[in-house]
Amino acid sequence: GATPEVSANKNSRHAVVKPLQKWLNHKGYKAGTPDGIAGPKFTEAVKAFKRKELGATDPKGVLAAKGDGWRKLLGMSVK
């Protein structure tokens, strides 16, 4: 299927949220308890991930199919 856009405001309870929370926590990004709900801690963890891994200066707390966030999370090369 298509890669979902995930954030606290869109698809916040998508099936992929809990694995993302676990992965972000494992990498040290403090996404909170892996409960499958993208909330404020998830948002801050995604922002921190994008700052560190993608060099974003003003990141959004969104993982979108059109951005490089998903590619980096999956270990794929980014543009």
Backbone as a chain_set.jsonl record, in Angstrom:
{"seq": "GATPEVSANKNSRHAVVKPLQKWLNHKGYKAGTPDGIAGPKFTEAVKAFKRKELGATDPKGVLAAKGDGWRKLLGMSVK", "coords": {"N": [[0.808, -1.185, 0.0], [0.182, 2.36, -0.056], [2.505, 4.713, 1.3], [1.778, 6.028, 4.405], [0.861, 9.345, 5.53], [1.852, 10.528, 8.587], [1.107, 11.992, 11.672], [0.491, 13.99, 14.626], [-1.858, 15.158, 13.975], [-2.858, 13.921, 11.703], [-3.755, 10.75, 10.737], [-3.147, 9.797, 13.279], [-3.522, 7.542, 14.782], [-2.784, 5.446, 13.246], [-1.813, 2.169, 12.138], [0.937, 2.041, 11.877], [2.047, 3.772, 13.707], [2.721, 2.863, 16.348], [4.965, 1.031, 15.888], [6.696, 3.001, 14.854], [7.005, 4.696, 17.07], [8.361, 2.933, 18.781], [10.739, 2.536, 17.289], [11.758, 5.168, 17.125], [12.173, 5.665, 19.864], [14.084, 3.67, 20.385], [16.206, 4.663, 18.923], [16.803, 6.817, 20.468], [15.19, 9.103, 20.477], [13.044, 9.735, 22.123], [10.068, 9.251, 22.02], [8.028, 8.702, 23.724], [5.761, 6.469, 25.533], [5.213, 3.544, 23.709], [2.272, 3.504, 22.436], [0.723, 3.58, 20.246], [-0.455, 5.943, 19.551], [-0.018, 8.968, 18.068], [1.18, 11.68, 19.558], [2.069, 14.679, 21.394], [4.743, 14.017, 22.268], [5.554, 12.232, 20.298], [5.502, 13.976, 18.115], [7.571, 15.805, 18.829], [9.718, 14.022, 18.878], [9.851, 13.221, 16.181], [10.491, 15.678, 15.022], [13.034, 16.117, 16.194], [14.406, 13.918, 15.123], [14.316, 14.607, 12.379], [15.791, 16.983, 12.437], [18.351, 16.077, 13.246], [18.963, 13.816, 11.546], [18.273, 14.595, 8.953], [19.068, 17.17, 8.703], [17.284, 19.257, 8.908], [16.17, 22.561, 9.478], [13.891, 23.799, 10.429], [11.923, 21.749, 11.255], [8.879, 19.888, 10.704], [6.51, 18.039, 12.637], [5.816, 15.738, 11.181], [5.587, 12.773, 9.305], [5.765, 12.306, 6.066], [4.837, 10.891, 2.916], [5.92, 12.169, 0.71], [8.203, 13.428, 1.602], [11.654, 13.202, 2.797], [11.804, 11.88, 5.187], [10.537, 9.314, 5.66], [12.067, 7.748, 3.882], [14.63, 7.925, 5.034], [14.112, 6.8, 7.558], [13.619, 4.184, 6.778], [16.07, 3.385, 6.0], [16.912, 4.009, 3.484], [18.519, 5.718, 0.739], [18.646, 9.277, 0.679], [17.641, 12.219, -1.108]], "CA": [[0.0, 0.0, 0.0], [0.846, 3.652, -0.068], [3.116, 5.159, 2.547], [0.866, 7.008, 4.997], [1.334, 10.537, 6.23], [1.566, 10.303, 9.999], [1.408, 13.094, 12.583], [-0.497, 14.095, 15.701], [-3.096, 15.673, 13.394], [-3.314, 13.11, 10.581], [-3.441, 9.331, 10.93], [-2.457, 9.721, 14.573], [-3.688, 6.198, 15.346], [-2.505, 4.493, 12.175], [-1.111, 0.97, 12.621], [2.386, 2.227, 11.821], [2.488, 4.687, 14.752], [3.385, 2.153, 17.448], [6.328, 0.669, 15.496], [7.501, 4.22, 14.74], [7.342, 5.11, 18.431], [9.401, 2.013, 19.264], [11.973, 2.81, 16.56], [12.272, 6.468, 17.569], [12.694, 5.472, 21.218], [15.305, 2.861, 20.259], [17.244, 5.548, 18.406], [17.064, 7.871, 21.439], [14.422, 10.31, 20.193], [12.06, 9.951, 23.196], [8.718, 9.383, 21.486], [7.057, 8.338, 24.753], [5.331, 5.081, 25.609], [4.654, 3.068, 22.442], [0.857, 3.197, 22.646], [0.025, 3.644, 18.965], [-1.111, 7.239, 19.389], [0.946, 10.038, 17.81], [0.84, 12.868, 20.324], [3.125, 15.692, 21.494], [6.082, 13.423, 22.35], [5.822, 11.728, 18.952], [5.8, 15.153, 17.298], [8.908, 16.301, 19.181], [10.692, 13.009, 18.46], [9.986, 13.318, 14.726], [11.23, 16.921, 14.759], [14.437, 15.886, 16.562], [14.933, 13.007, 14.107], [14.516, 15.35, 11.134], [16.907, 17.92, 12.635], [19.618, 15.359, 13.296], [19.204, 12.902, 10.43], [18.046, 15.224, 7.651], [19.587, 18.53, 8.706], [16.185, 20.228, 8.819], [16.317, 23.662, 10.418], [12.574, 24.088, 10.992], [11.147, 20.557, 10.879], [7.504, 19.659, 11.147], [6.375, 16.743, 13.296], [5.04, 14.934, 10.243], [6.278, 11.877, 8.384], [4.935, 12.308, 4.868], [5.36, 10.077, 1.82], [6.647, 12.994, -0.244], [9.432, 13.929, 2.178], [12.748, 12.253, 2.952], [11.733, 11.241, 6.503], [10.277, 7.876, 5.528], [13.222, 7.117, 3.228], [15.706, 7.837, 6.022], [13.681, 5.818, 8.557], [13.7, 2.843, 6.196], [17.459, 3.107, 5.641], [17.119, 4.252, 2.056], [19.218, 6.959, 0.488], [17.798, 10.466, 0.493], [18.093, 13.089, -2.202]], "C": [[0.85, 1.248, 0.0], [1.437, 3.971, 1.296], [2.217, 6.227, 3.155], [1.583, 8.247, 5.506], [0.903, 10.36, 7.676], [1.998, 11.518, 10.81], [0.367, 13.077, 13.7], [-1.852, 14.532, 15.149], [-3.659, 14.82, 12.263], [-2.836, 11.674, 10.77], [-2.731, 9.087, 12.262], [-2.591, 8.364, 15.257], [-3.498, 5.113, 14.282], [-1.684, 3.329, 12.749], [0.404, 1.135, 12.649], [2.919, 3.092, 12.973], [3.251, 3.952, 15.861], [4.788, 1.674, 17.055], [7.248, 1.886, 15.341], [7.917, 4.723, 16.116], [8.468, 4.237, 18.991], [10.743, 2.322, 18.604], [12.59, 4.125, 17.02], [12.854, 6.368, 18.978], [14.017, 4.718, 21.183], [16.481, 3.719, 19.799], [17.529, 6.733, 19.326], [16.268, 9.143, 21.251], [13.244, 10.56, 21.137], [10.643, 10.237, 22.692], [7.646, 9.014, 22.495], [6.721, 6.86, 24.717], [4.736, 4.653, 24.271], [3.213, 2.582, 22.62], [0.047, 3.263, 21.353], [-0.712, 4.936, 18.717], [-0.041, 8.319, 19.216], [0.469, 11.294, 18.526], [2.017, 13.824, 20.381], [4.546, 15.105, 21.55], [6.496, 12.843, 21.005], [6.241, 12.889, 18.047], [7.201, 15.658, 17.562], [9.997, 15.322, 18.757], [10.92, 13.068, 16.953], [10.766, 14.576, 14.36], [12.715, 16.74, 15.056], [15.113, 14.971, 15.542], [15.248, 13.765, 12.817], [15.657, 16.36, 11.252], [18.235, 17.182, 12.532], [19.911, 14.571, 12.023], [19.076, 13.543, 9.05], [18.585, 16.649, 7.569], [18.522, 19.6, 8.588], [16.366, 21.317, 9.865], [15.005, 24.057, 11.074], [11.636, 22.922, 10.674], [9.732, 20.564, 11.419], [7.46, 18.281, 11.793], [5.552, 15.767, 12.481], [5.981, 14.025, 9.46], [5.357, 11.723, 7.183], [5.617, 11.527, 3.748], [6.223, 10.898, 0.866], [7.95, 13.553, 0.303], [10.493, 12.842, 2.283], [12.702, 11.502, 4.274], [11.526, 9.739, 6.432], [11.463, 7.159, 4.919], [14.353, 6.911, 4.236], [15.359, 6.803, 7.087], [13.864, 4.386, 8.058], [15.116, 2.482, 5.741], [17.762, 3.262, 4.166], [17.871, 5.559, 1.876], [18.221, 8.096, 0.289], [18.436, 11.332, -0.563], [19.352, 13.853, -1.836]], "O": [[2.079, 1.189, 0.05], [0.915, 3.538, 2.323], [1.919, 7.227, 2.502], [2.76, 8.2, 5.865], [-0.261, 10.078, 7.959], [3.114, 12.014, 10.656], [-0.533, 12.237, 13.705], [-2.882, 14.303, 15.784], [-4.824, 14.978, 11.899], [-1.642, 11.426, 10.942], [-1.821, 8.263, 12.346], [-1.859, 8.067, 16.201], [-4.002, 3.998, 14.421], [-0.954, 3.496, 13.726], [1.083, 0.421, 13.386], [4.13, 3.136, 13.19], [4.327, 4.395, 16.261], [5.728, 1.889, 17.82], [8.436, 1.814, 15.657], [9.062, 5.134, 16.305], [9.411, 4.743, 19.6], [11.771, 2.364, 19.281], [13.792, 4.199, 17.275], [13.914, 6.931, 19.252], [14.964, 5.088, 21.877], [17.614, 3.519, 20.236], [18.386, 7.563, 19.021], [16.631, 10.176, 21.812], [12.513, 11.532, 20.945], [10.096, 11.318, 22.91], [6.463, 9.011, 22.156], [7.32, 6.092, 23.964], [3.847, 5.326, 23.75], [2.968, 1.411, 22.913], [-1.162, 3.032, 21.357], [-1.509, 5.031, 17.783], [0.755, 8.553, 20.126], [-0.532, 11.896, 18.139], [2.882, 13.787, 19.506], [5.458, 15.655, 20.933], [7.659, 12.948, 20.613], [7.219, 12.786, 17.306], [7.951, 15.916, 16.621], [11.073, 15.735, 18.326], [12.059, 12.975, 16.497], [11.619, 14.535, 13.473], [13.562, 17.159, 14.268], [16.252, 15.213, 15.143], [16.317, 13.588, 12.233], [16.403, 16.575, 10.297], [19.138, 17.612, 11.814], [21.014, 14.663, 11.484], [19.697, 13.087, 8.091], [18.564, 17.266, 6.504], [18.82, 20.733, 8.208], [16.683, 21.023, 11.018], [15.012, 24.602, 12.178], [10.675, 23.078, 9.921], [9.437, 21.167, 12.451], [8.313, 17.442, 11.504], [4.698, 15.057, 13.013], [7.041, 14.457, 9.008], [4.303, 11.092, 7.27], [6.845, 11.513, 3.654], [7.163, 10.367, 0.275], [8.739, 14.105, -0.463], [10.255, 11.696, 1.901], [13.484, 10.572, 4.473], [12.252, 8.976, 7.07], [11.836, 6.079, 5.377], [14.96, 5.841, 4.282], [16.215, 6.011, 7.48], [14.22, 3.492, 8.826], [15.34, 1.415, 5.17], [18.743, 2.718, 3.659], [17.862, 6.412, 2.764], [17.109, 7.897, -0.201], [19.62, 11.196, -0.873], [19.861, 14.627, -2.646]]}, "num_chains": 1, "name": "protein.A"}
